[in-house]
Amino acid sequence: MIFLRAVGVSLLLALAPLIAANIILDNYAYTNARNEMTAMAERYVARGENAISSAVAVLQKLHRNTAMTCSREDRQIFLAAIAELGYLQRIGLVDRNGVRMCVVPDGPIGGEAILPALRPDAPLVGIGMLEQQFLGTHVAVVSWNLGNSNRLFAEVTPATISIDPGPEYLRAYRRAELLLGNDVPWMAVGGYSTEMSDPDQVITVELSSARYPLKAVVTAPKSAAVSLVKDLKMIVATASAGFALLFIAIGIWISWRPDSEADDEFVAAIKRKEFIPYYQPVMDIETGRLRGCEVLMRWRRLDGTMVSPGQFMPYAETTGHIFEMTRLLMRQTVTEVGELYSENPDFKLSINLFAGHFNDRRIIEDIKEIYGKSPIAYQQIVVEVTERLPLQDLELARKLIAEMQALGVRVALDDVGTGHGGMAYLQKLGIDIIKIDKMFIDALGTDDSSTTIVDSMVELADNLGMGIIAEGVERMEQVERLRELGVTAAQGYLFAPPLPGKLYIDLARALSAGGGSKADDAADEAAA
């Protein structure tokens, strides 16, 4: 079993960075592609605006110079304007119905209308589109109202906006459109692939002109964007495979001993009472007084080396050793801090329980046996239920919690918002205290969503008549923000790390005596 767990953990350690790196690279690729596509749209819109503005300027100039007839002299002026600008392919006049009266360079006039009929409230400038096109770009028609029922018009050559901006990795797959008015196409380049029919698989950028009824739409498949980082993905995958092999090798090396041998060593450590309590103070952040502590388990080997909980707690919970370890811890709290708690009846002592403790009544018997006749009263005990592992039987857990509360023991929900229970635990278990996880405290003041979540937890606790404690407080600005939100109790390295019994007692007595300098000295010694 240890071997399989070691292999599983090794694969997880290798795959987690791979998955995270792929997500980061994909997001980078999408962001970069969106920026490039926005730049493309900006260039298309700018080209369209320049073409329309230039045509309008030419037509205004012709109007001012009274070149607004089909006379031979005026047609010569039209030709000179076309040669001067270069954006225009033809200039002419249309009548009230939008039918050409003349056009230069000379071409077939015909009887069809190229512009809509003139309305009394028509604007000075009109923009239309001809069927004629070149490489996906239609000929645009810009008109100028002369005020005599006739209009000057200029045809914008398709080459004016037939540009193909953007990086090669996107140009090969993107579709770009420049649209007038009610989505009348002026230009369209690129086609639609099967992938682009799925809105979830494409990136789309729309950009509208601030000057004219003009809009650019650029669409590209996400797969084209990801091609930008495919080489980096290959490197990450290769590195992850290498790390996976390395971790598996380490796991095999660590787990070469039989399970029974490792288990025997763990049982021996329990018998030698190597698992000891450390106490992390819980402070009242309004008065600066000590409210009590949370009891945390540490493994101190015979040679004095310390083993962090992350290295032994999963094994202890999986094998069931956690039950005897918790009983051992509870007995040691009576020995170490019983006198302190007898002297300070307002102090609270929080004991962590895991999901398995709520599968039967043994935990009730343990609390009665250990604390029933001890200096630590039931009313001073808080048991913490974590959200990280799901409770198997919520109904049974509720009954056990009710028995604890009948004794006077209070119940806290730890790691709120990070695990399985969520609102169901608050609704069904009859919780007395909410503990806000460090994950939300870390982001206070920098992440609006975290502040909103904490604010919601405080409001929820107030409405349900529950206490609330913030965990993992490390900066003074977090304390100030928590006060603003209505939180009055907190724990974390800003106040003190988890302390061995003697240091916790020294700190508690210094704070209780009101000795500021003594308390500071005790805190400094604890931090050291």
JOSULVEN-V237329 format. One record per pair of residues at least 6 apart in sequence whose C-alpha atoms are under 8 Angstrom apart, sorted by the first residue. I is the first residue (numbers start at 1). J is the second residue. Records with the same first field share a line. If there is no record, write none. Layout:
I: J ; J
This chain:
1: 259
2: 255 ; 259
3: 251 ; 252 ; 255 ; 256
6: 248 ; 251 ; 252 ; 255
7: 247 ; 248 ; 251 ; 252
10: 244 ; 247 ; 248 ; 251
11: 244 ; 247 ; 248
13: 244 ; 247
14: 240 ; 241 ; 243 ; 244 ; 247
15: 240 ; 244
17: 240
18: 236 ; 237 ; 240
21: 233 ; 236
22: 233
25: 229 ; 233
26: 226 ; 229
29: 225 ; 226 ; 228 ; 229
30: 203 ; 222 ; 225 ; 226
32: 225
33: 170 ; 225
34: 203 ; 204 ; 205
36: 166 ; 167
37: 166 ; 205 ; 218 ; 219
38: 205 ; 206 ; 207 ; 218
39: 166
40: 165 ; 166 ; 218
41: 176 ; 205 ; 206 ; 207 ; 216 ; 217 ; 218
42: 207 ; 216
43: 165
44: 161 ; 163 ; 178 ; 216
45: 178 ; 207 ; 208 ; 209 ; 214 ; 215 ; 216
47: 160 ; 161
48: 161 ; 214
49: 209 ; 211 ; 212 ; 214
51: 87 ; 156 ; 160 ; 161
52: 142 ; 156
54: 85 ; 87
55: 87 ; 88 ; 142 ; 154 ; 156
56: 125 ; 142 ; 143 ; 144
58: 81
59: 143 ; 144 ; 152 ; 153 ; 154
60: 144
62: 68 ; 78
63: 146
67: 74 ; 77 ; 78
68: 74 ; 93 ; 146 ; 152
69: 75 ; 93
70: 92 ; 93 ; 101 ; 102
75: 92 ; 103 ; 104
78: 91 ; 92 ; 104
79: 91 ; 104 ; 105
82: 88 ; 89 ; 90 ; 91
87: 156 ; 157 ; 160
88: 154 ; 155 ; 156 ; 157
89: 154 ; 155 ; 156 ; 157
90: 103 ; 104 ; 105 ; 154 ; 155 ; 156
91: 103 ; 104 ; 105 ; 152 ; 153 ; 154 ; 155
92: 100 ; 101 ; 102 ; 103 ; 104 ; 152 ; 153 ; 154
93: 100 ; 101 ; 102 ; 103 ; 150 ; 151 ; 152 ; 153
94: 100 ; 101 ; 102 ; 115 ; 150 ; 151 ; 152 ; 153
95: 101 ; 149 ; 150 ; 151
96: 117 ; 118 ; 149 ; 150 ; 151
97: 113 ; 115 ; 116 ; 117 ; 118
98: 113 ; 114 ; 115 ; 116 ; 117 ; 118
99: 111 ; 112 ; 113 ; 114 ; 115
100: 109 ; 110 ; 111 ; 112 ; 113 ; 114
101: 109
102: 109
103: 109
114: 128 ; 130
115: 128
118: 149
123: 145
124: 143 ; 144 ; 145 ; 146
125: 142 ; 143 ; 144 ; 145
126: 141 ; 142 ; 143 ; 144
127: 140 ; 141 ; 142 ; 143
128: 140 ; 141 ; 142
129: 138 ; 139 ; 140 ; 141 ; 184 ; 186
130: 138 ; 139 ; 140 ; 141
131: 138 ; 139
132: 138 ; 139
133: 139 ; 158
134: 158 ; 159
135: 162 ; 189
136: 187 ; 188 ; 189
137: 158 ; 159 ; 161 ; 162 ; 186 ; 187 ; 188
138: 158 ; 185 ; 186 ; 187
139: 155 ; 156 ; 157 ; 158 ; 186
140: 155 ; 156 ; 157 ; 158 ; 186
141: 153 ; 154 ; 155 ; 156
142: 153 ; 154 ; 155 ; 156
143: 151 ; 152 ; 153 ; 154
144: 151 ; 152 ; 153
145: 151 ; 152
146: 152
161: 187
162: 187
164: 171
165: 171
169: 224 ; 225 ; 227 ; 228
170: 220 ; 224 ; 225
172: 190
173: 190 ; 191 ; 220 ; 221 ; 224
174: 190 ; 191 ; 218 ; 219 ; 220 ; 221
175: 188 ; 189 ; 190 ; 191 ; 192 ; 218 ; 219 ; 220
176: 187 ; 188 ; 189 ; 190 ; 216 ; 217 ; 218 ; 219
177: 185 ; 186 ; 187 ; 188 ; 189 ; 216 ; 217 ; 218
178: 185 ; 186 ; 187 ; 188 ; 214 ; 215 ; 216 ; 217
179: 185 ; 186 ; 187 ; 214 ; 215 ; 216 ; 217
180: 186 ; 213 ; 214 ; 215
181: 213 ; 214
195: 201 ; 202 ; 221
196: 202 ; 220 ; 221
201: 221 ; 222 ; 223
202: 219 ; 220 ; 221 ; 222
203: 219 ; 220 ; 221 ; 222
204: 217 ; 218 ; 219 ; 220
205: 217 ; 218 ; 219
206: 215 ; 216 ; 217 ; 218
207: 215 ; 216 ; 217
208: 214 ; 215 ; 216
209: 215
267: 321
269: 275 ; 301
270: 324 ; 325
273: 328
274: 299 ; 300 ; 301 ; 302
275: 297 ; 298 ; 299 ; 300 ; 325 ; 328 ; 329
276: 297 ; 298 ; 299 ; 300 ; 329 ; 332
277: 295 ; 296 ; 297 ; 298 ; 329 ; 332 ; 333 ; 500 ; 501
278: 295 ; 296 ; 297 ; 298 ; 498 ; 499 ; 500 ; 501
279: 293 ; 294 ; 295 ; 296 ; 498 ; 499 ; 500 ; 501 ; 504
280: 293 ; 294 ; 295 ; 296 ; 491 ; 492 ; 496 ; 497 ; 498 ; 499 ; 504
281: 290 ; 291 ; 292 ; 293 ; 294 ; 491 ; 492 ; 495 ; 496 ; 497 ; 498 ; 504
282: 290 ; 291 ; 292 ; 293 ; 294 ; 489 ; 490 ; 491 ; 492
283: 289 ; 290 ; 291 ; 292 ; 489 ; 490 ; 491 ; 495
284: 290 ; 291 ; 488 ; 489 ; 490
285: 479 ; 483 ; 488 ; 489 ; 490
286: 483 ; 488 ; 489
289: 511 ; 512
290: 347 ; 508 ; 511 ; 512
291: 346 ; 347 ; 348 ; 489
292: 346 ; 347 ; 348 ; 349
293: 347 ; 348 ; 349 ; 350
294: 349 ; 350 ; 351 ; 352
295: 349 ; 350 ; 351 ; 352
296: 351 ; 352 ; 498
297: 309 ; 329
298: 306 ; 307 ; 308 ; 309
299: 306 ; 307 ; 308 ; 309
300: 306 ; 307
301: 307
313: 322
316: 322
317: 354 ; 356
323: 357
326: 353
327: 366
330: 351 ; 370
331: 370
334: 370 ; 371 ; 374 ; 375 ; 376
336: 501 ; 502
337: 501 ; 505
338: 374 ; 375 ; 376
339: 375
340: 505
341: 347 ; 375 ; 376 ; 380
342: 375 ; 376 ; 377
345: 377 ; 380
346: 380
347: 380
348: 379 ; 380 ; 381 ; 382
349: 380 ; 381 ; 382
350: 381 ; 382 ; 383 ; 384
351: 381 ; 382 ; 383 ; 384
352: 383 ; 384 ; 385 ; 386
353: 383 ; 384 ; 385 ; 386
354: 385 ; 386 ; 389
355: 385 ; 386 ; 389 ; 390 ; 391 ; 392
356: 391
357: 363
358: 391 ; 393 ; 396 ; 397 ; 400
359: 392 ; 393 ; 396 ; 397
360: 396
361: 400
364: 400 ; 403 ; 404
371: 377 ; 378
372: 378
378: 407 ; 408 ; 409
379: 407 ; 408 ; 409 ; 410
380: 409
381: 408 ; 409 ; 410
382: 409 ; 410 ; 411 ; 412
383: 409 ; 410 ; 411 ; 412
384: 411 ; 412 ; 413 ; 414
385: 411 ; 412 ; 413 ; 414
386: 413 ; 414 ; 415 ; 416 ; 419
387: 413 ; 414 ; 415 ; 416 ; 417 ; 418 ; 419 ; 420 ; 421 ; 422
388: 415 ; 418 ; 419 ; 420
389: 419 ; 420
390: 419 ; 420 ; 421
391: 397 ; 421
394: 428 ; 429
395: 428
397: 429
398: 428 ; 429 ; 430
401: 411 ; 429 ; 430
402: 430
404: 410
405: 411
410: 432 ; 433
411: 431 ; 432 ; 433
412: 431 ; 432 ; 433 ; 434 ; 435
413: 426 ; 431 ; 432 ; 433 ; 434 ; 435
414: 434 ; 435 ; 436 ; 437
415: 435 ; 436 ; 437
416: 422 ; 434 ; 435 ; 436 ; 437
417: 436 ; 437
418: 437
425: 431
431: 466
432: 465 ; 466 ; 467
433: 461 ; 466 ; 467 ; 468 ; 469
434: 461 ; 466 ; 467 ; 468 ; 469
435: 468 ; 469 ; 470 ; 471
436: 454 ; 457 ; 468 ; 469 ; 470 ; 471
437: 470 ; 471 ; 472
438: 470 ; 471 ; 472 ; 473
440: 450 ; 451 ; 453 ; 454
441: 450 ; 470 ; 471 ; 472 ; 473 ; 478
442: 472 ; 473
443: 450 ; 451
444: 450 ; 451 ; 478 ; 481
445: 451 ; 478 ; 481
454: 485
455: 485
458: 468 ; 485 ; 486 ; 487
461: 467 ; 468
468: 487 ; 488 ; 489
469: 487 ; 488 ; 489 ; 490 ; 491
470: 487 ; 489 ; 490 ; 491
471: 490 ; 491 ; 492
472: 490 ; 491 ; 492 ; 493
473: 479 ; 490 ; 491 ; 492 ; 493 ; 494
474: 492 ; 493 ; 494 ; 495
475: 494
476: 494
482: 488
495: 523
496: 523 ; 526 ; 527
497: 526 ; 527
499: 526
503: 522 ; 525 ; 526
504: 526
506: 522
507: 519 ; 522 ; 523
510: 516 ; 518 ; 519 ; 522
511: 518 ; 519
